[in-house]
Amino acid sequence: MGALTDAKVRNARAAEKSYKLTDGEQLYLHVSTAGGRTWRMNYQYGRNAQGKPIQKTLTIGSYPAISLKDAREARDVAKTLLAKGNEPKPVDLFQRAAPVADTRPTFGAIGREWHELQKGRWSKVHTKDVLDNLETEVFAQIGHLPIEDITAPMVLKLLQGIAGRGAVETAHRTRQRISAIFVYALATGRGIADPAASLSIALPKKPKAKPQPAITKLDDLRQLLINCEAERCRAPTKLALRLIALTAVRPNELHGARWAEFEGLDGKEPLWRIPARRMKGDKDRKAEIEGDHLVPLSPQAVAVIQAMMPLTGDLDLVFPTDRHPHKPMSENTLRALLIRAGYFQRHVPHGFRSAFSTIMNERVERQWRESGHTGASPDRAIIDLMLAHIPQGTSESEGAYNRAAYMARRRELACEWANILLADMWPPQVHIGQPIRWAATGPGRPGR
């Protein structure tokens, strides 16, 4: 019988007994009584105990899934393997097709796209912090997965790993970012759910934020200023501490103070206009039109600024470092002065905001009640404005109005605060030209 043809194979039908159609070179088509057609190949491999070759049969596969041409090619592969001393197996006979590429969008790709979209709203520092968090904590574990394959247990395991090392606050922030990415995927038609939405209940509770240590009793705060100004250090450091105590601005707002920001120092309404770009908040807040923070200055605050004029008035910055006049004072300078004066973990530069808020709110409430009024004093909201606290939900136009509102009363409160804080204290000019270090020999620091 000659070689098989496609027609012969196609027309092979079941019979009472199974039979085979030979193609040649050990390849044949086995036809079962049920009509099944299977390509097989006889071959010899190995020897038995008597030293005779062992006859074996290799099942190549079924027809028509495997055509005559495919079967012959498989036979040739088998014969090549045998020639090299290897026993052929069905899995070795055909070149396996490369797996179909999964083109579904991954969590990492959508996450980076979401991050790029948010950059316009955030500061550069916050933008970097968010991406570092995602790259390190999230993308490294699930970034390569198709976003629709990610489940709540996967995300929870990731978050529990973060919380397990004690970074509970980071775990909650990470969950919020993961959830935001899933919501973005849903909005853009590439997601099916947000498995991170409700996972906060499965995480440890967020630790309560520790308040900044602060002295909030007036007599103790006055003594703090006395003790700090008795230390020997550069005059600008002492003057900076007095100015932050008088104005209750944030430390970074004081460090970056520029001479161009002060207005009307010789007039009746001196003002410190801190540009919006230097204020706390996202890019929207920093770019806000009329978003400058207006700080009415008491005469005592003006005296501090005027005392600084002979020292740095020819520079851009009011409080530069002593080595680099174009760089602002280090954030550790005032903290170091407080520590030297004995206030380690008792008061920090940011604590003057808490002190101002606590003391002045108690004062205005007491005055409000003594004048026969009931309810909360309206000055409480004005004190919040003086601290640049804008209530959440306030619109841009309302925010701009609030930042400029009640200026006359804010100036009164600023003067009242300065009067009770610095009553009977020496003028700031006394610190100019004083020694900045204790002598190597002779009397030591007072009380040391």
One Martini backbone bead per residue (centre of mass of N, CA, C, O) as a GRO file, in nm:
protein
  448
    1MET     BB    1   0.097   0.036   0.023
    2GLY     BB    2   0.079   0.346  -0.008
    3ALA     BB    3   0.065   0.648   0.052
    4LEU     BB    4  -0.112   0.876   0.192
    5THR     BB    5  -0.408   1.068   0.167
    6ASP     BB    6  -0.640   1.292   0.232
    7ALA     BB    7  -0.875   1.126   0.124
    8LYS     BB    8  -0.826   0.862   0.279
    9VAL     BB    9  -0.850   0.984   0.559
   10ARG     BB   10  -1.131   1.117   0.530
   11ASN     BB   11  -1.271   0.819   0.438
   12ALA     BB   12  -1.237   0.692   0.700
   13ARG     BB   13  -1.407   0.413   0.850
   14ALA     BB   14  -1.583   0.223   1.030
   15ALA     BB   15  -1.558  -0.109   1.171
   16GLU     BB   16  -1.577  -0.408   1.323
   17LYS     BB   17  -1.273  -0.349   1.311
   18SER     BB   18  -0.990  -0.243   1.377
   19TYR     BB   19  -0.758  -0.027   1.195
   20LYS     BB   20  -0.491   0.043   0.951
   21LEU     BB   21  -0.316   0.322   0.790
   22THR     BB   22  -0.038   0.332   0.595
   23ASP     BB   23   0.239   0.561   0.520
   24GLY     BB   24   0.520   0.528   0.650
   25GLU     BB   25   0.774   0.518   0.858
   26GLN     BB   26   0.570   0.408   1.107
   27LEU     BB   27   0.319   0.549   0.998
   28TYR     BB   28  -0.030   0.566   1.120
   29LEU     BB   29  -0.386   0.503   1.100
   30HIS     BB   30  -0.616   0.469   1.355
   31VAL     BB   31  -0.924   0.278   1.345
   32SER     BB   32  -1.202   0.256   1.512
   33THR     BB   33  -1.519   0.124   1.577
   34ALA     BB   34  -1.614   0.436   1.631
   35GLY     BB   35  -1.420   0.625   1.425
   36GLY     BB   36  -1.158   0.680   1.538
   37ARG     BB   37  -0.863   0.895   1.463
   38THR     BB   38  -0.515   0.793   1.494
   39TRP     BB   39  -0.193   0.883   1.534
   40ARG     BB   40   0.084   0.657   1.471
   41MET     BB   41   0.402   0.509   1.603
   42ASN     BB   42   0.657   0.294   1.543
   43TYR     BB   43   0.917   0.181   1.777
   44GLN     BB   44   1.253   0.171   1.907
   45TYR     BB   45   1.343   0.127   2.266
   46GLY     BB   46   1.556  -0.033   2.388
   47ARG     BB   47   1.610  -0.323   2.611
   48ASN     BB   48   1.581  -0.627   2.717
   49ALA     BB   49   1.693  -0.898   2.892
   50GLN     BB   50   1.776  -1.029   2.600
   51GLY     BB   51   1.861  -0.771   2.404
   52LYS     BB   52   1.606  -0.675   2.280
   53PRO     BB   53   1.417  -0.473   2.119
   54ILE     BB   54   1.174  -0.239   2.202
   55GLN     BB   55   0.840  -0.218   2.132
   56LYS     BB   56   0.672   0.084   2.030
   57THR     BB   57   0.405   0.337   2.080
   58LEU     BB   58   0.317   0.650   1.930
   59THR     BB   59   0.104   0.908   2.015
   60ILE     BB   60   0.026   1.194   1.836
   61GLY     BB   61  -0.291   1.212   1.734
   62SER     BB   62  -0.581   1.352   1.613
   63TYR     BB   63  -0.820   1.327   1.373
   64PRO     BB   64  -0.818   1.654   1.232
   65ALA     BB   65  -0.631   1.819   1.420
   66ILE     BB   66  -0.423   1.629   1.276
   67SER     BB   67  -0.269   1.622   1.001
   68LEU     BB   68  -0.086   1.464   0.776
   69LYS     BB   69   0.140   1.668   0.773
   70ASP     BB   70   0.177   1.687   1.081
   71ALA     BB   71   0.238   1.387   1.128
   72ARG     BB   72   0.498   1.374   0.961
   73GLU     BB   73   0.654   1.590   1.120
   74ALA     BB   74   0.637   1.437   1.389
   75ARG     BB   75   0.788   1.187   1.296
   76ASP     BB   76   1.056   1.330   1.229
   77VAL     BB   77   1.108   1.426   1.517
   78ALA     BB   78   1.115   1.145   1.642
   79LYS     BB   79   1.355   1.035   1.475
   80THR     BB   80   1.558   1.243   1.574
   81LEU     BB   81   1.550   1.169   1.872
   82LEU     BB   82   1.635   0.875   1.835
   83ALA     BB   83   1.911   0.939   1.700
   84LYS     BB   84   1.995   1.087   1.990
   85GLY     BB   85   1.868   0.888   2.227
   86ASN     BB   86   1.566   0.982   2.243
   87GLU     BB   87   1.256   0.966   2.373
   88PRO     BB   88   0.956   1.017   2.252
   89LYS     BB   89   0.706   1.274   2.302
   90PRO     BB   90   0.422   1.439   2.243
   91VAL     BB   91   0.533   1.720   2.359
   92ASP     BB   92   0.791   1.715   2.139
   93LEU     BB   93   0.647   1.736   1.836
   94PHE     BB   94   0.552   2.040   1.889
   95GLN     BB   95   0.533   2.368   1.841
   96ARG     BB   96   0.475   2.595   2.071
   97ALA     BB   97   0.280   2.840   2.127
   98ALA     BB   98   0.265   3.143   2.217
   99PRO     BB   99   0.138   3.313   2.440
  100VAL     BB  100  -0.109   3.517   2.488
  101ALA     BB  101  -0.120   3.835   2.523
  102ASP     BB  102  -0.179   4.049   2.794
  103THR     BB  103  -0.364   4.362   2.734
  104ARG     BB  104  -0.448   4.435   2.996
  105PRO     BB  105  -0.469   4.660   3.225
  106THR     BB  106  -0.273   4.768   3.474
  107PHE     BB  107  -0.233   4.893   3.780
  108GLY     BB  108   0.029   5.052   3.727
  109ALA     BB  109  -0.059   5.210   3.476
  110ILE     BB  110  -0.308   5.348   3.604
  111GLY     BB  111  -0.162   5.470   3.848
  112ARG     BB  112   0.030   5.658   3.687
  113GLU     BB  113  -0.194   5.809   3.543
  114TRP     BB  114  -0.326   5.921   3.797
  115HIS     BB  115  -0.079   6.071   3.908
  116GLU     BB  116  -0.041   6.261   3.664
  117LEU     BB  117  -0.322   6.400   3.707
  118GLN     BB  118  -0.254   6.514   4.009
  119LYS     BB  119   0.000   6.705   3.993
  120GLY     BB  120  -0.152   6.986   3.959
  121ARG     BB  121  -0.252   6.979   4.282
  122TRP     BB  122   0.041   6.940   4.379
  123SER     BB  123   0.318   6.931   4.526
  124LYS     BB  124   0.629   6.818   4.477
  125VAL     BB  125   0.658   6.663   4.740
  126HIS     BB  126   0.388   6.510   4.734
  127THR     BB  127   0.422   6.375   4.462
  128LYS     BB  128   0.670   6.206   4.546
  129ASP     BB  129   0.549   6.060   4.790
  130VAL     BB  130   0.327   5.907   4.640
  131LEU     BB  131   0.505   5.754   4.436
  132ASP     BB  132   0.686   5.611   4.640
  133ASN     BB  133   0.458   5.457   4.778
  134LEU     BB  134   0.356   5.301   4.528
  135GLU     BB  135   0.617   5.168   4.433
  136THR     BB  136   0.692   5.023   4.706
  137GLU     BB  137   0.398   4.909   4.820
  138VAL     BB  138   0.241   4.831   4.534
  139PHE     BB  139   0.372   4.782   4.248
  140ALA     BB  140   0.569   4.555   4.349
  141GLN     BB  141   0.306   4.354   4.387
  142ILE     BB  142   0.044   4.462   4.174
  143GLY     BB  143   0.128   4.621   3.908
  144HIS     BB  144   0.130   4.364   3.694
  145LEU     BB  145  -0.168   4.341   3.723
  146PRO     BB  146  -0.467   4.316   3.629
  147ILE     BB  147  -0.711   4.511   3.757
  148GLU     BB  148  -0.948   4.286   3.737
  149ASP     BB  149  -0.774   4.065   3.924
  150ILE     BB  150  -0.806   4.228   4.175
  151THR     BB  151  -0.848   4.171   4.517
  152ALA     BB  152  -0.922   4.221   4.838
  153PRO     BB  153  -0.717   4.018   4.965
  154MET     BB  154  -0.470   4.137   4.825
  155VAL     BB  155  -0.486   4.422   4.947
  156LEU     BB  156  -0.494   4.343   5.245
  157LYS     BB  157  -0.219   4.206   5.258
  158LEU     BB  158  -0.061   4.458   5.187
  159LEU     BB  159  -0.165   4.640   5.424
  160GLN     BB  160  -0.084   4.451   5.659
  161GLY     BB  161   0.217   4.473   5.607
  162ILE     BB  162   0.237   4.771   5.682
  163ALA     BB  163   0.099   4.761   5.965
  164GLY     BB  164   0.292   4.534   6.088
  165ARG     BB  165   0.539   4.762   6.107
  166GLY     BB  166   0.366   5.029   6.231
  167ALA     BB  167   0.229   5.173   5.958
  168VAL     BB  168  -0.079   5.271   5.984
  169GLU     BB  169  -0.106   5.541   5.839
  170THR     BB  170   0.011   5.438   5.571
  171ALA     BB  171  -0.205   5.224   5.518
  172HIS     BB  172  -0.443   5.424   5.489
  173ARG     BB  173  -0.325   5.597   5.262
  174THR     BB  174  -0.287   5.365   5.062
  175ARG     BB  175  -0.581   5.285   5.039
  176GLN     BB  176  -0.680   5.553   4.920
  177ARG     BB  177  -0.506   5.535   4.661
  178ILE     BB  178  -0.608   5.268   4.554
  179SER     BB  179  -0.904   5.352   4.537
  180ALA     BB  180  -0.861   5.589   4.340
  181ILE     BB  181  -0.762   5.411   4.107
  182PHE     BB  182  -1.019   5.240   4.076
  183VAL     BB  183  -1.209   5.476   4.020
  184TYR     BB  184  -1.062   5.566   3.767
  185ALA     BB  185  -1.104   5.302   3.610
  186LEU     BB  186  -1.410   5.315   3.612
  187ALA     BB  187  -1.438   5.598   3.469
  188THR     BB  188  -1.256   5.470   3.210
  189GLY     BB  189  -1.352   5.159   3.154
  190ARG     BB  190  -1.116   4.954   3.331
  191GLY     BB  191  -1.321   4.863   3.553
  192ILE     BB  192  -1.529   4.664   3.805
  193ALA     BB  193  -1.398   4.763   4.087
  194ASP     BB  194  -1.350   4.843   4.455
  195PRO     BB  195  -1.168   4.653   4.681
  196ALA     BB  196  -1.072   4.908   4.882
  197ALA     BB  197  -1.315   5.065   5.005
  198SER     BB  198  -1.365   4.869   5.295
  199LEU     BB  199  -1.069   4.811   5.443
  200SER     BB  200  -1.041   4.989   5.700
  201ILE     BB  201  -1.190   4.788   5.902
  202ALA     BB  202  -0.931   4.574   5.872
  203LEU     BB  203  -0.771   4.788   6.017
  204PRO     BB  204  -0.610   4.954   6.216
  205LYS     BB  205  -0.636   5.215   6.390
  206LYS     BB  206  -0.575   5.526   6.388
  207PRO     BB  207  -0.362   5.723   6.519
  208LYS     BB  208  -0.341   5.972   6.718
  209ALA     BB  209  -0.250   6.278   6.693
  210LYS     BB  210   0.015   6.445   6.807
  211PRO     BB  211   0.059   6.707   6.974
  212GLN     BB  212   0.217   6.984   6.991
  213PRO     BB  213   0.425   7.100   7.202
  214ALA     BB  214   0.283   7.327   7.458
  215ILE     BB  215   0.261   7.635   7.602
  216THR     BB  216  -0.071   7.758   7.754
  217LYS     BB  217   0.040   7.957   7.966
  218LEU     BB  218   0.112   8.276   8.007
  219ASP     BB  219   0.333   8.280   8.227
  220ASP     BB  220   0.500   8.046   8.100
  221LEU     BB  221   0.548   8.185   7.825
  222ARG     BB  222   0.699   8.430   7.927
  223GLN     BB  223   0.929   8.265   8.058
  224LEU     BB  224   1.028   8.139   7.801
  225LEU     BB  225   1.125   8.402   7.667
  226ILE     BB  226   1.323   8.478   7.889
  227ASN     BB  227   1.500   8.223   7.871
  228CYS     BB  228   1.576   8.241   7.569
  229GLU     BB  229   1.694   8.544   7.582
  230ALA     BB  230   1.928   8.448   7.791
  231GLU     BB  231   2.062   8.326   7.579
  232ARG     BB  232   2.341   8.247   7.378
  233CYS     BB  233   2.302   8.407   7.061
  234ARG     BB  234   2.184   8.507   6.789
  235ALA     BB  235   1.982   8.767   6.741
  236PRO     BB  236   1.791   8.655   6.512
  237THR     BB  237   1.686   8.419   6.682
  238LYS     BB  238   1.541   8.583   6.901
  239LEU     BB  239   1.367   8.752   6.704
  240ALA     BB  240   1.223   8.515   6.571
  241LEU     BB  241   1.087   8.410   6.827
  242ARG     BB  242   0.927   8.667   6.887
  243LEU     BB  243   0.769   8.680   6.616
  244ILE     BB  244   0.624   8.402   6.634
  245ALA     BB  245   0.480   8.469   6.900
  246LEU     BB  246   0.319   8.723   6.786
  247THR     BB  247   0.195   8.581   6.502
  248ALA     BB  248   0.150   8.260   6.469
  249VAL     BB  249   0.310   8.137   6.260
  250ARG     BB  250   0.458   7.933   6.066
  251PRO     BB  251   0.777   7.839   6.054
  252ASN     BB  252   0.814   7.851   5.737
  253GLU     BB  253   0.703   8.145   5.716
  254LEU     BB  254   0.936   8.269   5.877
  255HIS     BB  255   1.192   8.165   5.732
  256GLY     BB  256   1.077   8.298   5.441
  257ALA     BB  257   1.098   8.581   5.503
  258ARG     BB  258   1.044   8.896   5.333
  259TRP     BB  259   1.079   9.226   5.292
  260ALA     BB  260   0.851   9.253   5.064
  261GLU     BB  261   0.606   9.162   5.271
  262PHE     BB  262   0.626   9.440   5.406
  263GLU     BB  263   0.382   9.683   5.526
  264GLY     BB  264   0.358   9.986   5.677
  265LEU     BB  265   0.572  10.029   5.922
  266ASP     BB  266   0.515  10.362   5.947
  267GLY     BB  267   0.222  10.311   6.003
  268LYS     BB  268  -0.104  10.220   6.123
  269GLU     BB  269  -0.107   9.943   5.913
  270PRO     BB  270   0.070   9.702   5.952
  271LEU     BB  271   0.197   9.437   5.723
  272TRP     BB  272   0.187   9.081   5.650
  273ARG     BB  273   0.239   8.937   5.325
  274ILE     BB  274   0.174   8.610   5.258
  275PRO     BB  275   0.214   8.421   5.013
  276ALA     BB  276   0.039   8.162   4.885
  277ARG     BB  277   0.293   7.987   4.797
  278ARG     BB  278   0.382   7.972   5.125
  279MET     BB  279   0.146   7.810   5.196
  280LYS     BB  280  -0.051   7.586   5.311
  281GLY     BB  281  -0.101   7.339   5.055
  282ASP     BB  282  -0.202   7.309   4.757
  283LYS     BB  283  -0.187   7.432   4.443
  284ASP     BB  284  -0.454   7.577   4.455
  285ARG     BB  285  -0.384   7.744   4.705
  286LYS     BB  286  -0.109   7.871   4.595
  287ALA     BB  287  -0.273   7.992   4.322
  288GLU     BB  288  -0.451   8.182   4.456
  289ILE     BB  289  -0.642   8.442   4.427
  290GLU     BB  290  -0.613   8.627   4.698
  291GLY     BB  291  -0.431   8.409   4.901
  292ASP     BB  292  -0.309   8.579   5.099
  293HIS     BB  293  -0.163   8.620   5.413
  294LEU     BB  294  -0.284   8.835   5.668
  295VAL     BB  295  -0.068   9.018   5.904
  296PRO     BB  296  -0.118   9.194   6.164
  297LEU     BB  297   0.082   9.442   6.325
  298SER     BB  298   0.228   9.507   6.598
  299PRO     BB  299   0.443   9.712   6.750
  300GLN     BB  300   0.624   9.477   6.851
  301ALA     BB  301   0.667   9.350   6.570
  302VAL     BB  302   0.790   9.599   6.434
  303ALA     BB  303   1.036   9.616   6.624
  304VAL     BB  304   1.165   9.355   6.529
  305ILE     BB  305   1.199   9.429   6.230
  306GLN     BB  306   1.365   9.688   6.279
  307ALA     BB  307   1.601   9.535   6.424
  308MET     BB  308   1.678   9.376   6.151
  309MET     BB  309   1.766   9.585   5.936
  310PRO     BB  310   2.081   9.616   6.001
  311LEU     BB  311   2.133   9.303   5.935
  312THR     BB  312   1.915   9.232   5.656
  313GLY     BB  313   1.802   9.477   5.474
  314ASP     BB  314   1.998   9.401   5.209
  315LEU     BB  315   1.822   9.157   5.176
  316ASP     BB  316   1.575   8.930   5.112
  317LEU     BB  317   1.600   8.800   5.383
  318VAL     BB  318   1.536   8.820   5.723
  319PHE     BB  319   1.620   8.492   5.802
  320PRO     BB  320   1.906   8.392   5.757
  321THR     BB  321   2.177   8.240   5.739
  322ASP     BB  322   2.509   8.288   5.837
  323ARG     BB  323   2.639   8.146   5.563
  324HIS     BB  324   2.359   8.184   5.378
  325PRO     BB  325   2.186   8.462   5.271
  326HIS     BB  326   1.995   8.291   5.050
  327LYS     BB  327   1.910   8.121   5.304
  328PRO     BB  328   1.708   8.002   5.519
  329MET     BB  329   1.641   7.929   5.812
  330SER     BB  330   1.653   7.675   6.000
  331GLU     BB  331   1.424   7.455   6.143
  332ASN     BB  332   1.631   7.406   6.406
  333THR     BB  333   1.699   7.674   6.548
  334LEU     BB  334   1.457   7.723   6.745
  335ARG     BB  335   1.458   7.444   6.872
  336ALA     BB  336   1.742   7.468   6.997
  337LEU     BB  337   1.679   7.704   7.184
  338LEU     BB  338   1.459   7.562   7.350
  339ILE     BB  339   1.641   7.336   7.453
  340ARG     BB  340   1.857   7.510   7.597
  341ALA     BB  341   1.618   7.639   7.786
  342GLY     BB  342   1.441   7.361   7.875
  343TYR     BB  343   1.205   7.259   7.626
  344PHE     BB  344   1.209   6.966   7.592
  345GLN     BB  345   0.904   6.842   7.503
  346ARG     BB  346   0.730   7.129   7.568
  347HIS     BB  347   0.837   7.312   7.316
  348VAL     BB  348   0.764   7.446   6.995
  349PRO     BB  349   0.737   7.656   6.740
  350HIS     BB  350   0.437   7.560   6.676
  351GLY     BB  351   0.324   7.619   6.974
  352PHE     BB  352   0.238   7.922   6.938
  353ARG     BB  353  -0.036   7.858   6.810
  354SER     BB  354  -0.162   7.716   7.052
  355ALA     BB  355  -0.123   7.941   7.253
  356PHE     BB  356  -0.284   8.159   7.112
  357SER     BB  357  -0.551   8.004   7.090
  358THR     BB  358  -0.599   7.935   7.387
  359ILE     BB  359  -0.566   8.212   7.527
  360MET     BB  360  -0.757   8.385   7.341
  361ASN     BB  361  -1.013   8.216   7.361
  362GLU     BB  362  -1.044   8.240   7.667
  363ARG     BB  363  -1.053   8.548   7.673
  364VAL     BB  364  -1.299   8.607   7.481
  365GLU     BB  365  -1.503   8.435   7.637
  366ARG     BB  366  -1.488   8.588   7.902
  367GLN     BB  367  -1.564   8.866   7.788
  368TRP     BB  368  -1.839   8.778   7.669
  369ARG     BB  369  -1.971   8.696   7.940
  370GLU     BB  370  -1.915   8.962   8.104
  371SER     BB  371  -2.107   9.121   7.884
  372GLY     BB  372  -2.379   8.915   7.872
  373HIS     BB  373  -2.330   8.683   7.687
  374THR     BB  374  -2.410   8.414   7.475
  375GLY     BB  375  -2.228   8.180   7.372
  376ALA     BB  376  -2.016   8.221   7.124
  377SER     BB  377  -1.759   8.390   7.024
  378PRO     BB  378  -1.679   8.561   6.730
  379ASP     BB  379  -1.361   8.552   6.777
  380ARG     BB  380  -1.297   8.258   6.708
  381ALA     BB  381  -1.306   8.289   6.396
  382ILE     BB  382  -1.087   8.510   6.385
  383ILE     BB  383  -0.856   8.341   6.502
  384ASP     BB  384  -0.857   8.139   6.271
  385LEU     BB  385  -0.778   8.347   6.054
  386MET     BB  386  -0.504   8.422   6.189
  387LEU     BB  387  -0.417   8.101   6.136
  388ALA     BB  388  -0.522   8.011   5.847
  389HIS     BB  389  -0.818   7.896   5.894
  390ILE     BB  390  -1.014   7.719   5.662
  391PRO     BB  391  -1.297   7.597   5.613
  392GLN     BB  392  -1.441   7.338   5.505
  393GLY     BB  393  -1.613   7.409   5.196
  394THR     BB  394  -1.485   7.655   5.101
  395SER     BB  395  -1.481   7.874   4.873
  396GLU     BB  396  -1.282   8.070   4.689
  397SER     BB  397  -1.431   8.338   4.742
  398GLU     BB  398  -1.460   8.298   5.047
  399GLY     BB  399  -1.160   8.272   5.110
  400ALA     BB  400  -1.071   8.550   5.011
  401TYR     BB  401  -1.253   8.704   5.205
  402ASN     BB  402  -1.159   8.587   5.477
  403ARG     BB  403  -0.854   8.681   5.455
  404ALA     BB  404  -0.972   9.001   5.464
  405ALA     BB  405  -1.136   8.986   5.711
  406TYR     BB  406  -1.159   9.156   6.004
  407MET     BB  407  -0.903   9.348   6.034
  408ALA     BB  408  -0.956   9.529   6.276
  409ARG     BB  409  -0.991   9.297   6.486
  410ARG     BB  410  -0.723   9.155   6.432
  411ARG     BB  411  -0.551   9.393   6.525
  412GLU     BB  412  -0.654   9.404   6.814
  413LEU     BB  413  -0.570   9.112   6.892
  414ALA     BB  414  -0.269   9.143   6.831
  415CYS     BB  415  -0.221   9.369   7.042
  416GLU     BB  416  -0.325   9.219   7.289
  417TRP     BB  417  -0.122   8.987   7.274
  418ALA     BB  418   0.136   9.159   7.293
  419ASN     BB  419   0.074   9.292   7.569
  420ILE     BB  420   0.057   9.021   7.743
  421LEU     BB  421   0.330   8.889   7.650
  422LEU     BB  422   0.532   9.177   7.674
  423ALA     BB  423   0.502   9.285   7.943
  424ASP     BB  424   0.781   9.466   8.053
  425MET     BB  425   0.967   9.417   7.827
  426TRP     BB  426   1.225   9.432   7.641
  427PRO     BB  427   1.361   9.544   7.378
  428PRO     BB  428   1.500   9.401   7.095
  429GLN     BB  429   1.773   9.574   7.075
  430VAL     BB  430   1.937   9.440   7.317
  431HIS     BB  431   2.058   9.198   7.129
  432ILE     BB  432   2.243   9.379   6.995
  433GLY     BB  433   2.584   9.286   7.037
  434GLN     BB  434   2.575   9.034   7.186
  435PRO     BB  435   2.682   8.761   7.303
  436ILE     BB  436   2.691   8.418   7.150
  437ARG     BB  437   2.891   8.311   7.377
  438TRP     BB  438   3.044   8.134   7.609
  439ALA     BB  439   3.292   8.129   7.801
  440ALA     BB  440   3.552   7.913   7.870
  441THR     BB  441   3.576   8.100   8.116
  442GLY     BB  442   3.412   8.127   8.397
  443PRO     BB  443   3.113   8.190   8.407
  444GLY     BB  444   2.831   8.039   8.352
  445ARG     BB  445   2.541   7.965   8.307
  446PRO     BB  446   2.257   8.033   8.426
  447GLY     BB  447   2.193   7.768   8.651
  448ARG     BB  448   2.457   7.559   8.581
   0.00000   0.00000   0.00000
